Amino acid sequence: MLKLRKTSLFKKQYKKMISSGRYKEENFVEILKKLVNQEPLDEKHNDHSLVGQKRPVRELHINPDWLLIYLIDDKQLILTVVQTGTHSDLFGHKQQF
């Protein structure tokens, strides 16, 4: 089981996503539980690493247009949720992780 860390940016973005009323918290919680418990995700979530990053950052789809960017430190057993949002929120302008 991984220890969970949330960046302050993630917390702000997550609150915005949930308060919009378009996205369900249950969908996020289901994914988060699987990540923390290191369980495999369904293919529909399109979990993959982001190319060209300095750190081993990964991205997955909670819903078709709700993304989660995260990284896992296997040595310290820490899951860090870095950012969340829509495609345009996260990739509409250049982001650095």
Secondary structure, 3 states (H helix, E strand, C coil): CCEEEECHHHHHHHHHHHHCCCCCHHHHHHHHHHHHCCCCCCHHHCCEECCCCCCCEEEEEEECCEEEEEEEECCCCEEEEEEEECHHHHHCCCCCC
